[in-house]
C-alpha cells in the first residue's frame, strides 16, 4: 500500500498544494516549525479519522481559514485502489469519504489506509502507562479482526454506562434497587464483549512475539530475547494460552466466568463508585532477557524495544492481510546512533512506502535508496529539494 498523491487545502500552516509521492522513500527536510510534522499529520489523519497528536479538529484548520480539505489517492499492487478524503470546518462538522461515498462511522476507517507512525513519543509504548500498551494491542487486533473492533467499541460503551451508574448511585442520585438491576444487565454486556477483547489480546500478543524478536535482533545484530507477555487483571483469565483461546467452546465459558467475577464485586464497586475489574486494567509486560524494561530498561533499550514492537505490528498486518502499511518517521533518528538509524531506514524502506521528516540532513547523509523523492519545507510550503535538502 502507498499514498500516490495528496491534495491539501487549508491544513494548519501548509500551503495549498498538489503533491505526488514516491512509492518507496519520501524525505521531508526543514527547520523546526516549518510544517514537516503537519504534512505527515495531514497524510495520516484518514487512517484514524483523527489527529495522531490528539489535536482537536478545529486546531487543524489554518488560522485565517474556515475549513480544510485533504484528498489522497491510495494504491495497492501499483494501481490506484481508492481515493479517500476528509473535510473539517469551524462549525464542528466533519466528513470523510472513500471513492466519494460517505463514511458514517469512524470505525469503518480501520484498515482502509494502513499506517504506522514513529515519533519521539513512541517510547511511551514501553515507558508509559498501561493504556499505551492496551492501545497498541487493540489497534493491531482491530486492523485484522472486524469482530474485535465491534466488541471493543461495545465494551467501551458499556463501561461508560456502568461507570455513570456507579457514580450516580454513590452520590444518591438514583434509586438503589432499580440501579442494581441495571448494573447486572451492563455486567452481562461487559462480560460478552470482554471475552472477545481479552482473547483477542491473547492472540495478538502471540502473533506479535515472533516479529518483535526478529525486528529487535535485526536492529541490534544480537540474540537478546525480547518477549511480550499479556497480563490480564481478571482472575478467570490468568494463565490462558493461545491454544486455549482458540478452543471454540472457550469464549462462551469465559463469558460466564467474567460475568460471575463482575457480579461478585458489584457491592464493592457501588461503595467505591467506579468499576474495579475488567480489560481496562490489563497490561503488556515487555521483558528483555528476563528484565522488565519498563522498570529497569535503559533509554536505549526501551527505545529499540518500542521501535521493534511498532514494526512488528506492520508485520502482523502483512502476515494476516497481505497489506504493507505506510510508515511515517517524524524526527526520531536524532535519538538513535548512526548504525541503528541506518538499519531502521533500510528495514522499513525495503518493504514499505516511507515518509521521513527530519531537521537534520545528517540523519540520512549518504543514504541513496532507489526512487527517493525529497522536499524542503519552507513556511508550510513543500519545495523540491537538492540532495542535502537544505540548500
N, C-alpha and C positions, 0 to 999 in steps of 0.2 A: 504494500500500500504506500502511496505517496501523494503529496499535495502538488498538483501540476502548476496551479496558478492561483492568485488571490486578487480580488478587487476590494480595496479598502476605502471607506469614506466616513469621516467624522470620528475616527477612533483615537481617543486621547490626543497626544501631540503629533500623531502620524499624519503626514501629508497624504491627501487622497492620491491613490496610486493603483496601477495595474502591474502586478509582479509575476514573472514566470520563474519557476524554481527548477533546480537540478533534481533529478530523481535520486541522486546519491548524496552529495555533500553541499550544504549551503552555509557559507561563512558570513556572519554579520559582525563587523568591527565598528568600534566607535567609543568615544569617551562616555563616562557615566552621565546619565541624564539626557542622552541624545535620542533615546527611543528604542534601543535594542530589545529590552525586555518587553516593551509594549508591543512590538511586532510579533514576538513569539507568543505573547498572551493572546493577541488577536487571532493568530492561526490555531491556537489550541482551544479557544473558547468553545467551539462547537462540539468537541469531544465530550465535554462535561455539561454543557449548557450553562456554564458559569465561568467566572474567572478562577484560574488555579491559585491566584494570590488572595482569594477571599474578598476581592473588591466588590462593592455594590455596583449594580448595573449602571446607575446614573453617573458613577465616577468614571466610567469608561468613555463617556461622551466628551468630545472636545469642549473646552471651556466656552468657546464662542458659538457652539452649536446646540441644536435642539434634539438631534438624533444621530444615529450611526447605522451603517450597513456594511456587512462583510460577506463576500461570496467566494467560495472555494470550489475548484474543480479537483476531484479526488480520483486517482487512478488505481486500478488493480491489474496486475499482469500486463502493464504497459498501455492499457486502454482506459479511457475515461469511464469510470464506473457510475459515478453520480456527482451531482452538484449539491452543495449544501450552503445555506445562507442564514444569516440571522440579522435582525434589526432591533434596536432599542431606542426609546425616546424618554424625554424628561417627564412625561406623564406616568411613567412606570410601566408602560406597555412593552411587551417583547414578542417577537415572532421568530420562529425557527422553521425552516423548510428544507425538505430533501426532494430534489427534482421538481420543485415548485409545489409540492404537497405539504400542507401544514403539519408540523409535529405537535401533537396535542399534549403528550406527557414527556417530561424531561427524561424519564427512564427509558423511553424509546430510542434515545440517542446512544445508549451504551453499546459499544462495539461497532458503531457505524463508521466513525472516524477514530481509529485506534491510535492512541498516542502514549508515550512515556516521557515524563518531564523530570529533568535533573536540574536542581539549583542548590545553592548553599544550604537550604533548609532540608535537603534530602537526608542529612544525617539525623534529623529528628526521628526517622524511622527506627533508629537504634537508640538514640539518646533520649528521645522524648517520651511522653506518657503513653500508656497502653492504647489510647484512642488512635494514635498514628498507625500502630500495627494492626489494630482491628480494621481500620480503613484500608490498609494495604491488602489484607486478606479478602475483604468484602468487594473491593474494586476488581481485584483479579478474578474472583469467582463469578461476579456479575457479568464480566465480559464473555464468559464461556457457558453460562447457565442461566437462561431467562427465568426459569422457575425460582432459582435462588434470589434473583433480583426482586421478583414479585413478593416472595415471602420475607425478604429483608425489609422491604417497604411496609409490608403488613405488620411485621414485628415492631418497627419504629412507630407506626401509628398507634398500635395497641399499647405500647409502652407509654406514649404521651398521654393517652386517655387514662390509663391506670394511674399514672403519676398525678394527674389533675384530680382524680377522685380521692386519692390518698391525702393530698394537701388540703382539699376542701373538707374532708372528713375530720382531719386533725384540727382544723380551725372551727369545727362545729357548724359549718355552713350546710351540710347535708344530713339527712335522716339516716342513722346508722344501719337499721335493718335492711332497707332497700339498697343502700350503697354496698353492703357486704355481698348481696346477691349479684350486683353489677361487677364487683371485683372478681368473684368466682367466674363470671362469664368472660371477663377480659383475661383471666388466667388461662382459660381454655384456648382462647385465640393466641395468647403468647406461647403456650406450650406447643401448639401446632406449628407456628412459624419458627419458634426457637429450635425445634428439632431439625428443620431444614437448614437454618443458619449454622448451627453448631456442627452438623455433619458435613455441610459444605466447607466449613473452615478446616475440618479434619482432612478432607480430600484435597483441598487447595494446598495445605501445608505439605502433604505427601508429594504432590506434583512439583512443588517449588524446590524441594530439598536437593534433588539431583542437579538441577540447573544452578542453584545457588552455589553449590560446591564447585561445579565446573567453572563458573564465572570468577569465583574468588581465586581459584588456583591459576586461572589464566591471567588475571590482573597482577598477581604477585609472583607467579612462577614458583610455587611451592606446593606442598601437600598438606597444609594445615586443614583441620576438619572444621568446617563451618556448618552448624546444624540448627535448624529451626524446630522448636517443639511447641505445639499448641497447648495452651494452659487454660482450659475452661474452668469456670468457677462453680458451675452446677455439679453437685456431688454425683449425680447419676451419669455424668459424662467422664468421670475420672477413669483413665485407662482405656478409653475407647480407641480402637485401632482402625486403620483404613479398611482392613479386611472385614471387621465387624460392621463398620459404617456401610459397607457395600451389600450387606445382607438385606434382601428386600423386605423381610419381616421386622427388621430392627427399628426403622423410623416410627412405626406405629407403637412399638413397645416403649421407645424413648419418649414419645409424646405423652404417653400415660404417666411415665415416671417423672417427667418435668412438671406435669400438672399437679401430681401429688406433692412434689417438693415445694412448689409455689403455694399451694393451699396450706401446707404445714406451717409456713411462716407468715400467713396473712395477718395474724394478730400483732406480730412484731412490726410488720410494715405499717399497720394502722397507727401504732404508737409512735413510730418514727416519722410517719408522714411521707414516706417515699419507698419505691421498690428496693428490695435488698438482695435480689438474686436474679440471674439471667445472663444472656450473652453479652449484655452491655458492660459486664465486668471482666470479660475474657482478656487474655494477653497472649503474646507470642514470645517465647523465650528464644534468645539468639546466643548461641554458645560457640566459642572458638577454642578448639582443643580443651573442652570442658570448662572454660571460663565464661561467666556471664558477662557479655560485652557491655550491657547497659550499666552495670555497676563497676566493672573493673577494666573495661577496654580503653586503650589509649585513643587519642584523637584520630590518628592514622588508621588504627584497626576499625574503629566504628565507621569512619568514612568509607573505607574499602568495603566493609560488610554491607553498608547501605547501598552502595553502587551495585554490588553483586546481586543483592536482593531485587533491586529495581530492574536490572537487566533480566533476571530470572522470570519476572512477570511477563516480559515480552516473549521469552522462550516458551512459556506455558501457552500463551495465546497462539503461537505458531504451531506448537505440537498438537493442540486440540482443534484449532480453527483454520490452520494454514494461512494465517494473516501475520505479516510483519508490521508492527506499529511504526509510526513516525516517531523519531526520537529527537527531543529538544535538550540541548545543553546550554544552560544560562549561567555564565561566569562561574564555572566550577573548577576549571583547570588550574587556576592560580593556587588552589588548595591541595593540589596533587604534585608529587615530584614529577620531573620530566618524563622518566621512563613509564611510570604508571599512567600519566596523562596520554602518552602516545599509544600505549596498549589499549586504553579505553577507546580512543578515537578510531583505531584500526578495527577493533572488535565490532563497534557499532556500525561503522561505515561499510563493512564487508557485507552486511545483510540488510541494512535499513536505509531509508532516507533520513538524513541527519541535518539538523539546524544547530549551528554553534554560534552563540553570541558571546563576545569577549571584548574587553577593553585593552587586552594585551596581545599584540601581534606575536610576541614570542611564544605564546601558548600553542601556536600552530606553525611556528617557524620551521621551514624545511620539509613540511608535510605537503605533498602534492598528490592527493588521491585523484583518480580519474573523475571527470565530469564535475569538478568542483566549481561552484559559482560564488563570487564574492561581492559583498556590498559594504559600503561605509555609511553609517548613519550620521546625518548632519541635521540637527534640529528637527528630527522626525522624518526626514527625507532619506530614502534609500537610494544611494548613488553607486553605480557600478564601480568597483574598486580595483586598484592595481594589486600586485602580488603581496605587498606588505600591508595593503588595506588601509593605510593611514596617510598616504600622500596623494 
